[in-house]
Amino acid sequence: MIAAANDILVTPDHSAALAQGIRGSRLTQVMSGHNAPTEQPMAVSNHLRGLLNG
């Protein structure tokens, strides 16, 4: 999972709770608000690439 560190709609605490409920998940934070893919596209794509490349 990718959580936005400055998200006020879905707070990092909510993301952490969700990740804990998903077996095998990993939680990563990016420094952005709610729209992380638009605000930090390189950070989000780097995390996704790392996941897909193992």
PDB file of N, CA, C and O in Angstrom:
ATOM      1  N   MET A   1       0.828  -1.171   0.000  1.00  0.00           N
ATOM      2  CA  MET A   1       0.000   0.000   0.000  1.00  0.00           C
ATOM      3  C   MET A   1       0.875   1.237   0.000  1.00  0.00           C
ATOM      4  O   MET A   1       1.977   1.242   0.549  1.00  0.00           O
ATOM      5  N   ILE A   2       0.370   2.270  -0.617  1.00  0.00           N
ATOM      6  CA  ILE A   2       1.047   3.556  -0.601  1.00  0.00           C
ATOM      7  C   ILE A   2       0.135   4.540   0.126  1.00  0.00           C
ATOM      8  O   ILE A   2      -1.006   4.765  -0.278  1.00  0.00           O
ATOM      9  N   ALA A   3       0.651   5.112   1.192  1.00  0.00           N
ATOM     10  CA  ALA A   3      -0.108   6.081   1.977  1.00  0.00           C
ATOM     11  C   ALA A   3       0.478   7.469   1.760  1.00  0.00           C
ATOM     12  O   ALA A   3       1.690   7.630   1.615  1.00  0.00           O
ATOM     13  N   ALA A   4      -0.390   8.455   1.741  1.00  0.00           N
ATOM     14  CA  ALA A   4       0.044   9.844   1.622  1.00  0.00           C
ATOM     15  C   ALA A   4       0.230  10.415   3.030  1.00  0.00           C
ATOM     16  O   ALA A   4      -0.711  10.451   3.823  1.00  0.00           O
ATOM     17  N   ALA A   5       1.433  10.854   3.327  1.00  0.00           N
ATOM     18  CA  ALA A   5       1.779  11.299   4.681  1.00  0.00           C
ATOM     19  C   ALA A   5       0.965  12.503   5.147  1.00  0.00           C
ATOM     20  O   ALA A   5       0.739  12.668   6.346  1.00  0.00           O
ATOM     21  N   ASN A   6       0.524  13.339   4.217  1.00  0.00           N
ATOM     22  CA  ASN A   6      -0.215  14.547   4.592  1.00  0.00           C
ATOM     23  C   ASN A   6      -1.684  14.494   4.198  1.00  0.00           C
ATOM     24  O   ASN A   6      -2.335  15.530   4.065  1.00  0.00           O
ATOM     25  N   ASP A   7      -2.199  13.297   4.015  1.00  0.00           N
ATOM     26  CA  ASP A   7      -3.594  13.117   3.618  1.00  0.00           C
ATOM     27  C   ASP A   7      -4.504  13.392   4.809  1.00  0.00           C
ATOM     28  O   ASP A   7      -4.346  12.782   5.866  1.00  0.00           O
ATOM     29  N   ILE A   8      -5.453  14.305   4.643  1.00  0.00           N
ATOM     30  CA  ILE A   8      -6.388  14.593   5.732  1.00  0.00           C
ATOM     31  C   ILE A   8      -7.712  13.851   5.550  1.00  0.00           C
ATOM     32  O   ILE A   8      -8.541  13.830   6.461  1.00  0.00           O
ATOM     33  N   LEU A   9      -7.916  13.242   4.379  1.00  0.00           N
ATOM     34  CA  LEU A   9      -9.132  12.464   4.140  1.00  0.00           C
ATOM     35  C   LEU A   9      -8.963  11.013   4.571  1.00  0.00           C
ATOM     36  O   LEU A   9      -9.820  10.456   5.258  1.00  0.00           O
ATOM     37  N   VAL A  10      -7.863  10.412   4.167  1.00  0.00           N
ATOM     38  CA  VAL A  10      -7.512   9.057   4.592  1.00  0.00           C
ATOM     39  C   VAL A  10      -6.158   9.188   5.289  1.00  0.00           C
ATOM     40  O   VAL A  10      -5.109   9.171   4.646  1.00  0.00           O
ATOM     41  N   THR A  11      -6.204   9.316   6.586  1.00  0.00           N
ATOM     42  CA  THR A  11      -4.995   9.616   7.351  1.00  0.00           C
ATOM     43  C   THR A  11      -4.017   8.438   7.339  1.00  0.00           C
ATOM     44  O   THR A  11      -4.422   7.298   7.113  1.00  0.00           O
ATOM     45  N   PRO A  12      -2.741   8.710   7.580  1.00  0.00           N
ATOM     46  CA  PRO A  12      -1.764   7.623   7.647  1.00  0.00           C
ATOM     47  C   PRO A  12      -2.150   6.542   8.663  1.00  0.00           C
ATOM     48  O   PRO A  12      -1.848   5.366   8.456  1.00  0.00           O
ATOM     49  N   ASP A  13      -2.810   6.929   9.750  1.00  0.00           N
ATOM     50  CA  ASP A  13      -3.264   5.923  10.724  1.00  0.00           C
ATOM     51  C   ASP A  13      -4.290   4.983  10.108  1.00  0.00           C
ATOM     52  O   ASP A  13      -4.270   3.780  10.369  1.00  0.00           O
ATOM     53  N   HIS A  14      -5.181   5.524   9.296  1.00  0.00           N
ATOM     54  CA  HIS A  14      -6.175   4.677   8.623  1.00  0.00           C
ATOM     55  C   HIS A  14      -5.496   3.736   7.631  1.00  0.00           C
ATOM     56  O   HIS A  14      -5.858   2.564   7.528  1.00  0.00           O
ATOM     57  N   SER A  15      -4.516   4.253   6.909  1.00  0.00           N
ATOM     58  CA  SER A  15      -3.786   3.411   5.959  1.00  0.00           C
ATOM     59  C   SER A  15      -3.036   2.298   6.677  1.00  0.00           C
ATOM     60  O   SER A  15      -2.996   1.162   6.203  1.00  0.00           O
ATOM     61  N   ALA A  16      -2.447   2.621   7.813  1.00  0.00           N
ATOM     62  CA  ALA A  16      -1.723   1.608   8.591  1.00  0.00           C
ATOM     63  C   ALA A  16      -2.677   0.526   9.084  1.00  0.00           C
ATOM     64  O   ALA A  16      -2.345  -0.658   9.042  1.00  0.00           O
ATOM     65  N   ALA A  17      -3.852   0.919   9.546  1.00  0.00           N
ATOM     66  CA  ALA A  17      -4.837  -0.061  10.020  1.00  0.00           C
ATOM     67  C   ALA A  17      -5.287  -0.958   8.868  1.00  0.00           C
ATOM     68  O   ALA A  17      -5.443  -2.166   9.051  1.00  0.00           O
ATOM     69  N   LEU A  18      -5.494  -0.384   7.696  1.00  0.00           N
ATOM     70  CA  LEU A  18      -5.890  -1.173   6.535  1.00  0.00           C
ATOM     71  C   LEU A  18      -4.790  -2.156   6.152  1.00  0.00           C
ATOM     72  O   LEU A  18      -5.065  -3.325   5.881  1.00  0.00           O
ATOM     73  N   ALA A  19      -3.552  -1.686   6.130  1.00  0.00           N
ATOM     74  CA  ALA A  19      -2.428  -2.558   5.782  1.00  0.00           C
ATOM     75  C   ALA A  19      -2.297  -3.717   6.764  1.00  0.00           C
ATOM     76  O   ALA A  19      -1.979  -4.837   6.364  1.00  0.00           O
ATOM     77  N   GLN A  20      -2.539  -3.458   8.028  1.00  0.00           N
ATOM     78  CA  GLN A  20      -2.457  -4.529   9.024  1.00  0.00           C
ATOM     79  C   GLN A  20      -3.511  -5.597   8.787  1.00  0.00           C
ATOM     80  O   GLN A  20      -3.319  -6.757   9.151  1.00  0.00           O
ATOM     81  N   GLY A  21      -4.623  -5.209   8.179  1.00  0.00           N
ATOM     82  CA  GLY A  21      -5.705  -6.149   7.920  1.00  0.00           C
ATOM     83  C   GLY A  21      -5.547  -6.934   6.632  1.00  0.00           C
ATOM     84  O   GLY A  21      -6.338  -7.836   6.357  1.00  0.00           O
ATOM     85  N   ILE A  22      -4.539  -6.605   5.839  1.00  0.00           N
ATOM     86  CA  ILE A  22      -4.310  -7.296   4.568  1.00  0.00           C
ATOM     87  C   ILE A  22      -3.046  -8.137   4.702  1.00  0.00           C
ATOM     88  O   ILE A  22      -1.937  -7.605   4.767  1.00  0.00           O
ATOM     89  N   ARG A  23      -3.221  -9.428   4.742  1.00  0.00           N
ATOM     90  CA  ARG A  23      -2.097 -10.337   4.917  1.00  0.00           C
ATOM     91  C   ARG A  23      -1.057 -10.147   3.816  1.00  0.00           C
ATOM     92  O   ARG A  23      -1.399 -10.125   2.634  1.00  0.00           O
ATOM     93  N   GLY A  24       0.189 -10.011   4.195  1.00  0.00           N
ATOM     94  CA  GLY A  24       1.280  -9.882   3.243  1.00  0.00           C
ATOM     95  C   GLY A  24       1.466  -8.488   2.666  1.00  0.00           C
ATOM     96  O   GLY A  24       2.329  -8.281   1.813  1.00  0.00           O
ATOM     97  N   SER A  25       0.674  -7.540   3.117  1.00  0.00           N
ATOM     98  CA  SER A  25       0.814  -6.189   2.559  1.00  0.00           C
ATOM     99  C   SER A  25       2.029  -5.479   3.145  1.00  0.00           C
ATOM    100  O   SER A  25       2.521  -5.820   4.221  1.00  0.00           O
ATOM    101  N   ARG A  26       2.490  -4.490   2.407  1.00  0.00           N
ATOM    102  CA  ARG A  26       3.565  -3.613   2.870  1.00  0.00           C
ATOM    103  C   ARG A  26       3.073  -2.189   2.721  1.00  0.00           C
ATOM    104  O   ARG A  26       2.417  -1.853   1.735  1.00  0.00           O
ATOM    105  N   LEU A  27       3.385  -1.357   3.690  1.00  0.00           N
ATOM    106  CA  LEU A  27       2.938   0.034   3.685  1.00  0.00           C
ATOM    107  C   LEU A  27       4.128   0.948   3.448  1.00  0.00           C
ATOM    108  O   LEU A  27       5.155   0.842   4.119  1.00  0.00           O
ATOM    109  N   THR A  28       3.975   1.839   2.492  1.00  0.00           N
ATOM    110  CA  THR A  28       4.969   2.842   2.177  1.00  0.00           C
ATOM    111  C   THR A  28       4.291   4.197   2.186  1.00  0.00           C
ATOM    112  O   THR A  28       3.143   4.318   1.757  1.00  0.00           O
ATOM    113  N   GLN A  29       4.983   5.217   2.667  1.00  0.00           N
ATOM    114  CA  GLN A  29       4.418   6.564   2.661  1.00  0.00           C
ATOM    115  C   GLN A  29       5.153   7.451   1.676  1.00  0.00           C
ATOM    116  O   GLN A  29       6.368   7.351   1.507  1.00  0.00           O
ATOM    117  N   VAL A  30       4.393   8.320   1.031  1.00  0.00           N
ATOM    118  CA  VAL A  30       4.969   9.361   0.195  1.00  0.00           C
ATOM    119  C   VAL A  30       4.555  10.706   0.785  1.00  0.00           C
ATOM    120  O   VAL A  30       3.505  10.819   1.418  1.00  0.00           O
ATOM    121  N   MET A  31       5.378  11.710   0.576  1.00  0.00           N
ATOM    122  CA  MET A  31       5.106  13.041   1.112  1.00  0.00           C
ATOM    123  C   MET A  31       4.163  13.779   0.173  1.00  0.00           C
ATOM    124  O   MET A  31       4.594  14.487  -0.737  1.00  0.00           O
ATOM    125  N   SER A  32       2.867  13.598   0.411  1.00  0.00           N
ATOM    126  CA  SER A  32       1.862  14.254  -0.415  1.00  0.00           C
ATOM    127  C   SER A  32       0.562  14.334   0.346  1.00  0.00           C
ATOM    128  O   SER A  32       0.435  13.834   1.463  1.00  0.00           O
ATOM    129  N   GLY A  33      -0.401  14.977  -0.286  1.00  0.00           N
ATOM    130  CA  GLY A  33      -1.755  15.013   0.233  1.00  0.00           C
ATOM    131  C   GLY A  33      -2.535  13.829  -0.330  1.00  0.00           C
ATOM    132  O   GLY A  33      -1.954  12.800  -0.675  1.00  0.00           O
ATOM    133  N   HIS A  34      -3.854  13.984  -0.419  1.00  0.00           N
ATOM    134  CA  HIS A  34      -4.740  12.884  -0.788  1.00  0.00           C
ATOM    135  C   HIS A  34      -4.487  12.340  -2.195  1.00  0.00           C
ATOM    136  O   HIS A  34      -4.708  11.154  -2.437  1.00  0.00           O
ATOM    137  N   ASN A  35      -4.037  13.168  -3.111  1.00  0.00           N
ATOM    138  CA  ASN A  35      -3.872  12.737  -4.497  1.00  0.00           C
ATOM    139  C   ASN A  35      -2.405  12.421  -4.806  1.00  0.00           C
ATOM    140  O   ASN A  35      -1.784  13.072  -5.646  1.00  0.00           O
ATOM    141  N   ALA A  36      -1.875  11.439  -4.133  1.00  0.00           N
ATOM    142  CA  ALA A  36      -0.448  11.106  -4.244  1.00  0.00           C
ATOM    143  C   ALA A  36       0.020  10.848  -5.675  1.00  0.00           C
ATOM    144  O   ALA A  36       1.092  11.335  -6.033  1.00  0.00           O
ATOM    145  N   PRO A  37      -0.710  10.114  -6.517  1.00  0.00           N
ATOM    146  CA  PRO A  37      -0.208   9.873  -7.869  1.00  0.00           C
ATOM    147  C   PRO A  37      -0.011  11.152  -8.690  1.00  0.00           C
ATOM    148  O   PRO A  37       0.865  11.208  -9.553  1.00  0.00           O
ATOM    149  N   THR A  38      -0.816  12.166  -8.423  1.00  0.00           N
ATOM    150  CA  THR A  38      -0.674  13.434  -9.135  1.00  0.00           C
ATOM    151  C   THR A  38       0.362  14.331  -8.478  1.00  0.00           C
ATOM    152  O   THR A  38       1.125  15.009  -9.165  1.00  0.00           O
ATOM    153  N   GLU A  39       0.393  14.338  -7.143  1.00  0.00           N
ATOM    154  CA  GLU A  39       1.299  15.217  -6.410  1.00  0.00           C
ATOM    155  C   GLU A  39       2.740  14.711  -6.400  1.00  0.00           C
ATOM    156  O   GLU A  39       3.678  15.508  -6.433  1.00  0.00           O
ATOM    157  N   GLN A  40       2.915  13.416  -6.357  1.00  0.00           N
ATOM    158  CA  GLN A  40       4.254  12.805  -6.307  1.00  0.00           C
ATOM    159  C   GLN A  40       4.328  11.623  -7.274  1.00  0.00           C
ATOM    160  O   GLN A  40       4.534  10.489  -6.842  1.00  0.00           O
ATOM    161  N   PRO A  41       4.163  11.870  -8.576  1.00  0.00           N
ATOM    162  CA  PRO A  41       4.107  10.746  -9.530  1.00  0.00           C
ATOM    163  C   PRO A  41       5.370   9.892  -9.560  1.00  0.00           C
ATOM    164  O   PRO A  41       5.280   8.674  -9.715  1.00  0.00           O
ATOM    165  N   MET A  42       6.531  10.496  -9.417  1.00  0.00           N
ATOM    166  CA  MET A  42       7.762   9.704  -9.459  1.00  0.00           C
ATOM    167  C   MET A  42       7.883   8.804  -8.225  1.00  0.00           C
ATOM    168  O   MET A  42       8.285   7.646  -8.343  1.00  0.00           O
ATOM    169  N   ALA A  43       7.544   9.318  -7.061  1.00  0.00           N
ATOM    170  CA  ALA A  43       7.624   8.513  -5.839  1.00  0.00           C
ATOM    171  C   ALA A  43       6.665   7.334  -5.917  1.00  0.00           C
ATOM    172  O   ALA A  43       7.028   6.210  -5.569  1.00  0.00           O
ATOM    173  N   VAL A  44       5.439   7.586  -6.372  1.00  0.00           N
ATOM    174  CA  VAL A  44       4.450   6.511  -6.481  1.00  0.00           C
ATOM    175  C   VAL A  44       4.900   5.489  -7.524  1.00  0.00           C
ATOM    176  O   VAL A  44       4.844   4.285  -7.274  1.00  0.00           O
ATOM    177  N   SER A  45       5.344   5.959  -8.692  1.00  0.00           N
ATOM    178  CA  SER A  45       5.759   5.012  -9.735  1.00  0.00           C
ATOM    179  C   SER A  45       6.999   4.221  -9.317  1.00  0.00           C
ATOM    180  O   SER A  45       7.122   3.047  -9.669  1.00  0.00           O
ATOM    181  N   ASN A  46       7.910   4.833  -8.584  1.00  0.00           N
ATOM    182  CA  ASN A  46       9.091   4.096  -8.090  1.00  0.00           C
ATOM    183  C   ASN A  46       8.684   2.992  -7.139  1.00  0.00           C
ATOM    184  O   ASN A  46       9.230   1.891  -7.202  1.00  0.00           O
ATOM    185  N   HIS A  47       7.735   3.265  -6.258  1.00  0.00           N
ATOM    186  CA  HIS A  47       7.265   2.226  -5.325  1.00  0.00           C
ATOM    187  C   HIS A  47       6.565   1.098  -6.088  1.00  0.00           C
ATOM    188  O   HIS A  47       6.764  -0.076  -5.778  1.00  0.00           O
ATOM    189  N   LEU A  48       5.757   1.447  -7.071  1.00  0.00           N
ATOM    190  CA  LEU A  48       5.063   0.429  -7.854  1.00  0.00           C
ATOM    191  C   LEU A  48       6.044  -0.410  -8.678  1.00  0.00           C
ATOM    192  O   LEU A  48       5.894  -1.628  -8.774  1.00  0.00           O
ATOM    193  N   ARG A  49       7.041   0.240  -9.268  1.00  0.00           N
ATOM    194  CA  ARG A  49       8.054  -0.485 -10.020  1.00  0.00           C
ATOM    195  C   ARG A  49       8.812  -1.458  -9.120  1.00  0.00           C
ATOM    196  O   ARG A  49       9.087  -2.594  -9.506  1.00  0.00           O
ATOM    197  N   GLY A  50       9.144  -0.994  -7.914  1.00  0.00           N
ATOM    198  CA  GLY A  50       9.839  -1.867  -6.974  1.00  0.00           C
ATOM    199  C   GLY A  50       9.014  -3.077  -6.607  1.00  0.00           C
ATOM    200  O   GLY A  50       9.548  -4.177  -6.466  1.00  0.00           O
ATOM    201  N   LEU A  51       7.725  -2.886  -6.451  1.00  0.00           N
ATOM    202  CA  LEU A  51       6.834  -3.996  -6.128  1.00  0.00           C
ATOM    203  C   LEU A  51       6.751  -4.980  -7.303  1.00  0.00           C
ATOM    204  O   LEU A  51       6.822  -6.193  -7.109  1.00  0.00           O
ATOM    205  N   LEU A  52       6.602  -4.455  -8.502  1.00  0.00           N
ATOM    206  CA  LEU A  52       6.466  -5.322  -9.665  1.00  0.00           C
ATOM    207  C   LEU A  52       7.760  -6.025 -10.030  1.00  0.00           C
ATOM    208  O   LEU A  52       7.736  -7.134 -10.564  1.00  0.00           O
ATOM    209  N   ASN A  53       8.884  -5.394  -9.748  1.00  0.00           N
ATOM    210  CA  ASN A  53      10.177  -6.001 -10.072  1.00  0.00           C
ATOM    211  C   ASN A  53      10.702  -6.924  -8.973  1.00  0.00           C
ATOM    212  O   ASN A  53      11.731  -7.580  -9.131  1.00  0.00           O
ATOM    213  N   GLY A  54       9.979  -6.959  -7.871  1.00  0.00           N
ATOM    214  CA  GLY A  54      10.358  -7.848  -6.781  1.00  0.00           C
ATOM    215  C   GLY A  54      11.383  -7.241  -5.916  1.00  0.00           C
ATOM    216  O   GLY A  54      11.817  -7.861  -4.945  1.00  0.00           O
TER     217      GLY A  54
END
